[in-house]
Amino acid sequence: MAKTKVLFFAEGATLAHVARPLVLARALDPSEFDVVLARPASFAWVTKDEPFGLIDLRCQSAETFGARLDRGRPLYDLDTLTDYVRQDLEILEDQQPDAVVGDFRLSLSVSARKCSLPYLTICDAYWSPEHRLHPPLPVFPVTRFLPISIAEPIFRLATRVAFPVHARPMRRLRERFGLPSLGVDLRQAYTDADVRLFANFERLFPAVRCGERATFIGPVNWSPAGQQAPDLPNDGRPLAYVTMGSSGDPAVLGRLVPALESAGLSVVVATAGKPIPAGLASSRTRIFDFVPGDLLCRHARIVVCNGGSPTTSQALVHGVPVLGIAKNMDQFLNMRTIEAYGAGLTVRSDKAGREALQRAIVPLLEDPSFRSRATTLAESYEPGTAGRVLAERIQKLCAG
């Protein structure tokens, strides 16, 4: 029996959009699936020594993506998306897959359909049409000075115009290639596919109803390969694991680390290779570029991150409450669900002074309800679910 060929597209916007397809590509049974992963050359270090085929993918740089995000601009312009489609079509023609899986490769909404291929997208439930969107106020230059109580209602009014503007490049792209419009719903623009695969705890989204077009696969956790276990502090203090990831604000570490130490914690910081404020390392704080996140989460009393779903999910899989120091809308949306469930707290990165950080750190350490709720989520997690559900959905789509 011939294997089902699956082509994964990993967009280069952030490390998470490469890591999730990689983890799922590994999860497919090689006796049943022939896997190929297309990812940007800048992330080749993530995919080194993988047993399946790898393709370099032209992507807008992570720096350009981050700059657009920080300035509130559409994440991709029409020319970039058009170039993406043309490159996608070349790869699809060359590889001849049976199914396509993408992670924020928005152009696949066009290219996979032009090739009449089943298309599945890895995404977060809070961006999907199945979830009602109440946009939180992200960090902008003005929010560092303007009271949030004033800025937030202004922003909510502005989103009525801004969100359709952000959806416009995808609408125009589909028109350019003769496909029906997705309208002005930004959720459709970001998650259109034959099947949406939600890489989240289902319990965080009780109102979301899944079906043929959407399903939960659970957290998709990644740790860098070949990383030796770091030399953890053995001073008897509880441990805080800190990583701001590839899209967090490392400047906050200068206030965060002292706040954690003053709360009686030892600290391990993973920088993701980004520059951080000088002088943070001490007898109680150890600094690394990358660490095996799963291992650190198993030892941690608290995990502090940028609030994005990859690290928060990694922490919660191990029953560890999280402090999210959020900056962009994706991070705020993710932390909103975790806060509502009672498994973590959020601090805005533009308001993350030492006192604000301590007001969040202390209850996460002292109120047992946070760990209890995190443990409940951990108990709902079943390892292997993501790969199993993905395989089932691919086979179902390919069978017609």
C-alpha positions in Angstrom: 0.0 0.0 0.0 1.4 3.4 -1.0 2.3 5.9 1.7 0.4 9.1 2.0 2.7 12.0 1.2 2.3 15.0 3.5 4.0 18.3 2.8 4.4 20.6 5.8 4.9 24.4 5.4 6.5 26.2 8.3 6.3 30.0 8.1 9.3 31.9 9.5 7.4 34.5 11.5 8.4 33.1 14.8 10.1 30.0 16.1 6.7 28.5 17.1 5.5 28.4 13.5 8.5 26.2 12.7 8.5 24.1 15.8 4.9 23.0 15.7 5.0 21.6 12.1 8.3 19.9 13.0 6.8 18.2 16.0 3.8 17.0 14.0 5.9 15.8 11.1 7.9 13.7 13.6 4.6 12.3 15.0 3.4 10.8 11.8 4.1 7.1 11.4 6.8 6.7 8.8 5.4 3.3 7.7 2.2 5.1 6.7 3.3 8.6 5.7 6.0 10.1 3.5 6.8 13.5 5.1 8.5 16.5 3.7 9.0 19.8 5.6 9.4 23.2 4.0 10.9 25.8 6.3 13.0 29.0 6.0 16.8 28.5 5.8 17.2 30.7 8.8 15.6 27.9 10.9 17.7 25.1 9.5 19.3 24.7 12.9 15.9 23.6 14.3 15.5 20.8 11.7 19.0 19.4 11.7 19.4 15.6 11.4 15.6 15.0 10.8 14.9 11.7 9.0 12.5 13.2 6.4 12.9 15.5 3.4 13.6 19.2 4.0 13.1 22.2 1.6 14.2 25.8 2.0 11.2 28.2 2.0 11.4 31.9 1.2 9.7 33.8 4.0 9.4 37.3 5.1 12.0 37.8 7.8 11.1 37.4 11.5 12.4 41.0 12.0 10.0 42.4 9.3 7.1 40.4 10.7 7.9 41.7 14.2 8.2 45.3 13.1 4.8 45.1 11.3 3.2 43.5 14.4 4.7 46.1 16.7 3.4 49.0 14.5 -0.1 47.6 14.1 0.3 47.1 10.3 -1.0 44.2 8.3 1.4 41.3 8.8 1.8 40.7 5.0 1.3 42.9 2.0 -0.2 41.7 -1.3 3.1 41.4 -3.1 4.6 39.2 -0.4 1.6 36.9 -0.4 1.6 36.7 -4.2 5.3 35.7 -4.1 4.4 33.1 -1.5 1.7 31.6 -3.7 4.0 31.3 -6.7 6.7 29.7 -4.6 4.1 27.4 -3.0 2.9 26.3 -6.4 6.4 25.5 -7.6 7.0 23.3 -4.5 3.6 21.6 -4.7 4.2 20.8 -8.4 7.7 19.4 -7.6 6.7 17.4 -4.6 3.2 16.2 -5.6 1.9 15.7 -2.0 -1.4 14.0 -1.1 -2.1 16.6 1.6 -0.7 19.9 2.9 -0.3 21.1 6.5 0.7 24.7 7.2 1.4 26.9 10.2 0.5 30.5 9.5 1.5 30.1 5.8 -1.5 32.2 4.8 -0.8 31.7 1.1 -1.8 28.1 1.3 -5.4 29.3 1.4 -4.9 29.9 -2.3 -2.1 27.6 -3.5 -3.4 24.4 -1.9 -6.9 25.1 -3.4 -5.4 25.9 -6.9 -3.9 22.4 -6.7 -7.1 20.8 -5.4 -5.1 19.5 -2.4 -6.5 18.8 1.1 -5.2 21.6 3.4 -4.9 21.6 7.2 -3.7 24.5 9.2 -2.1 24.5 12.7 -3.5 27.4 14.6 -4.9 28.6 18.0 -8.5 28.4 18.8 -8.7 32.0 19.9 -8.1 33.1 16.3 -10.7 30.9 14.7 -14.2 31.7 13.5 -15.4 29.1 16.1 -14.3 31.5 18.9 -15.8 34.9 19.5 -13.1 37.5 19.2 -13.0 40.4 21.7 -9.7 42.1 20.8 -7.5 43.1 23.7 -5.3 46.2 23.6 -1.7 45.2 22.5 1.4 47.2 23.4 1.9 50.2 21.2 4.4 53.1 21.8 1.5 55.2 23.0 0.3 52.7 25.6 3.5 53.1 27.6 2.3 56.6 28.5 -1.5 56.7 28.0 -3.7 55.2 30.7 -5.1 51.8 29.6 -8.6 52.9 30.7 -8.4 55.6 28.0 -6.5 53.7 25.3 -8.6 50.5 25.4 -12.0 51.9 24.3 -10.3 53.9 21.6 -8.6 50.7 20.3 -11.8 48.7 20.3 -13.5 51.3 18.2 -10.4 51.4 15.9 -10.5 47.6 15.3 -13.8 48.0 13.4 -11.7 49.7 10.7 -8.3 48.1 11.4 -9.3 44.5 11.3 -10.8 44.7 7.8 -7.7 46.5 6.7 -5.6 43.7 8.0 -7.8 41.1 6.2 -7.6 43.1 2.9 -4.3 41.5 1.6 -5.8 38.0 1.8 -9.0 39.2 0.2 -7.2 40.7 -2.7 -4.9 37.7 -3.0 -7.8 35.3 -3.4 -9.4 37.7 -5.9 -6.2 37.8 -7.9 -6.1 34.0 -8.2 -9.8 33.7 -8.9 -11.0 32.3 -5.6 -14.1 33.4 -3.6 -13.5 36.1 -1.0 -13.2 35.3 2.7 -14.8 38.7 3.5 -13.4 41.0 6.1 -13.3 38.6 9.0 -9.6 38.6 10.2 -10.2 35.2 11.8 -11.0 33.7 8.4 -8.0 35.4 6.8 -5.7 33.9 9.4 -7.1 30.4 9.7 -8.9 29.4 6.4 -8.3 25.7 5.6 -10.2 22.5 5.0 -9.5 21.7 8.7 -8.3 23.9 11.5 -6.1 22.0 14.0 -6.2 23.8 17.4 -2.9 23.4 19.2 -4.5 24.2 22.6 -6.1 22.6 25.7 -9.7 22.0 24.8 -10.7 22.8 28.4 -9.6 26.4 27.9 -12.3 26.9 25.2 -15.6 25.4 26.5 -17.6 27.5 24.1 -15.8 26.3 21.0 -17.7 23.6 19.0 -15.7 21.5 16.7 -16.8 19.5 13.7 -15.6 18.5 10.2 -13.8 21.8 9.7 -12.1 22.2 13.1 -10.7 20.0 15.9 -8.4 20.2 19.0 -5.1 18.4 18.8 -3.9 19.6 22.1 -0.6 21.3 23.0 2.3 20.7 20.5 5.4 21.1 22.6 9.0 21.4 21.3 12.4 21.5 23.0 15.7 22.0 21.1 17.3 18.7 20.2 20.7 17.8 21.6 20.5 20.2 24.6 22.1 18.8 27.7 20.3 19.3 31.0 21.5 22.6 32.5 23.2 22.7 35.9 20.2 23.7 37.9 20.5 25.6 41.2 20.5 23.3 44.2 20.1 25.9 46.9 16.8 24.5 48.1 14.8 27.5 46.8 11.9 26.9 44.4 12.7 27.5 40.7 11.4 30.0 38.2 11.9 29.1 34.6 12.0 32.3 32.4 12.0 32.5 28.6 10.7 35.5 26.6 11.0 33.4 23.4 11.6 34.8 20.0 8.8 37.4 20.1 8.9 38.7 23.8 10.5 41.8 25.2 13.9 40.9 26.7 14.3 44.3 28.2 11.8 43.4 30.9 14.3 40.8 32.3 16.2 43.6 34.1 13.1 44.2 36.3 11.8 40.6 36.3 14.8 38.7 37.6 15.2 40.9 40.7 11.5 40.6 41.4 11.7 36.8 41.2 14.8 36.7 43.4 13.1 38.9 46.0 10.2 36.5 46.1 12.6 33.8 47.2 13.1 32.0 43.9 16.2 30.7 42.0 16.0 31.6 38.3 16.9 29.9 35.1 16.7 32.2 32.0 16.7 31.0 28.4 17.4 33.9 26.1 16.5 32.2 22.7 19.7 33.7 21.5 18.6 37.3 22.0 20.6 40.0 23.7 19.5 40.7 27.3 20.4 43.3 29.9 23.8 42.9 31.4 24.5 41.8 34.9 21.6 39.4 35.4 23.6 36.3 36.2 24.3 35.7 39.8 24.5 32.8 42.3 20.7 32.5 42.1 20.2 33.3 38.4 21.7 31.2 35.6 21.6 32.3 31.9 21.5 30.0 28.9 20.7 30.6 25.2 18.5 27.5 24.9 17.4 24.8 27.5 15.2 21.7 27.3 12.0 23.4 28.2 10.2 20.2 29.2 12.9 19.5 31.7 12.8 23.0 33.2 9.0 22.9 33.5 9.2 19.6 35.4 11.4 21.3 38.0 9.8 24.8 38.0 7.4 26.3 40.6 6.5 29.0 38.1 7.1 29.7 34.4 7.4 33.2 33.1 7.2 33.8 29.4 5.8 36.2 26.8 2.3 34.7 27.1 2.3 32.9 23.8 0.7 29.5 23.5 3.9 27.4 23.0 5.6 28.1 26.3 2.4 28.4 28.3 1.2 25.1 27.0 4.6 23.5 27.8 4.3 24.8 31.4 0.6 23.7 31.8 1.3 20.2 30.5 3.5 19.9 33.6 0.9 21.5 35.9 3.0 24.7 36.4 1.2 28.1 36.6 2.3 30.8 34.3 3.0 34.5 34.3 2.6 35.9 30.8 4.3 39.2 30.2 2.4 40.0 27.0 3.1 42.4 24.2 1.1 41.5 21.1 -2.5 40.6 20.6 -1.8 36.9 20.1 -0.2 36.7 23.5 -3.0 38.7 25.2 -5.6 36.4 23.7 -3.8 33.3 24.8 -3.3 34.6 28.4 -6.9 35.7 28.6 -8.1 32.1 28.3 -5.5 30.9 30.9 -6.4 33.7 33.3 -10.1 32.9 32.9 -9.4 29.2 33.8 -7.4 30.3 36.8 -4.0 28.8 35.8 -2.0 32.0 35.4 -1.8 35.8 35.4 -0.9 38.5 32.8 1.3 41.6 33.1 1.5 44.0 30.2 5.1 44.4 29.0 4.6 48.2 28.8 3.5 48.3 32.5 5.9 45.6 33.8 7.5 47.6 36.6 9.0 45.7 39.5 5.9 46.3 41.7 3.5 45.1 39.0 5.6 42.0 38.6 5.7 41.3 42.3 1.9 41.7 42.5 1.6 38.9 40.0 4.5 36.7 41.2 3.4 36.5 44.9 -0.1 35.1 44.3 1.1 32.6 41.7 3.5 31.2 44.4 1.2 31.5 47.5 -2.4 30.8 46.2 -2.7 27.1 45.7 -5.6 27.5 43.4 -3.3 28.4 40.5 -1.3 25.2 40.8 -4.5 23.2 41.3 -6.0 24.6 38.0 -2.8 24.1 36.1 -2.7 20.5 37.4 -6.3 19.9 36.2 -5.1 21.0 32.7 -2.1 18.7 32.9 -4.3 15.8 33.8 -6.5 16.5 30.7 -3.4 16.2 28.4 -2.9 12.9 26.6 0.5 12.5 24.9 0.3 11.3 21.3 -3.1 12.9 20.7 -1.8 15.5 18.2 -0.1 13.0 15.9 -3.1 10.6 16.1 -5.7 13.2 15.3 -3.6 14.7 12.5 -3.2 11.3 10.9 -6.9 10.6 11.2 -7.9 13.9 9.6 -5.3 13.6 6.8 -6.5 10.1 5.9 -10.2 11.2 6.0 -9.5 14.2 3.7 -7.5 12.1 1.3 -10.2 9.4 1.2 -12.6 12.1 0.0 
